[in-house]
Amino acid sequence: MRVQVDPSLCVGHGRCNADGPDVYQLDDSGYCTIANAVVSVGLERQARDGAAACPERAISLSE
C-alpha cells in the first residue's frame, strides 16, 4: 500500500496523525510531511484510518 498526501490540500488539522501516528508525520505547524510513501506491513489500518480522518481529503491510498 502507498500513501500520497497532496500538500496543497492539507491545512494542518493533524487528524491523520491522531489516527495513524506510525504512518503520518507532522511538521512543527501540524502539516503532514509525507509526500508519497510505502506503508509498512502491519500499518495498513493506521493508513486507512488516517486517510479517512482527513476532512480535506488530502490523502489518497493505492495498493
N, C-alpha and C positions, 0 to 999 in steps of 0.2 A: 504494500500500500504506500502511496505517496501523498504528501500533504503539500498543497500550494496555497500561499497567502498572497492576496492582492493588496500591496501596501497602500494603494490609492483608495481603497475602501475601508481599511482598518482605521477606526477612530479612537482606539485605546480603551475600550471597555474592560478588557482583561478577562472576560468570561471564558475565553478559550483556555487560558492558563488555569483558571479556577477548576475547570472540569477535566483538564488534561495537562497537569503540571509537568509530566515527564516528556511531553511532546511539544508543547508550546512555550517558548521562552519570550519574555517581555523585556523591552529596553527600559531605561530609567523613567520614561514618560508613560509607560504602560502599553506601548505599541508592540504588536507581535513582530519578532525579528526573523522568523522563518520565511524564506522566500520559496524554497522548494526542497523538500526533504523526504527521505525514505524513513518510514516508521518501522521501528524495531519490532521483532516478533514479541507478542505479548502486550503491546501498547496500542493495538488497533482500536480497542474500546475507548481508550482515552482520546484517540484521534477523532473518532466519530462523535463522542460526547462534546469535545471542544468545538468541533465544527458546527454541530447543531446549536450550541450555545451562542454563537456569534450572531448578534442582531443585524449586522450589516451584510451578512452572507459573504464575507471576505475570504472565507476558507473553502477550498474545494479538495475533494479526495478522489483518488483514482487507484485502481488495482494494478 
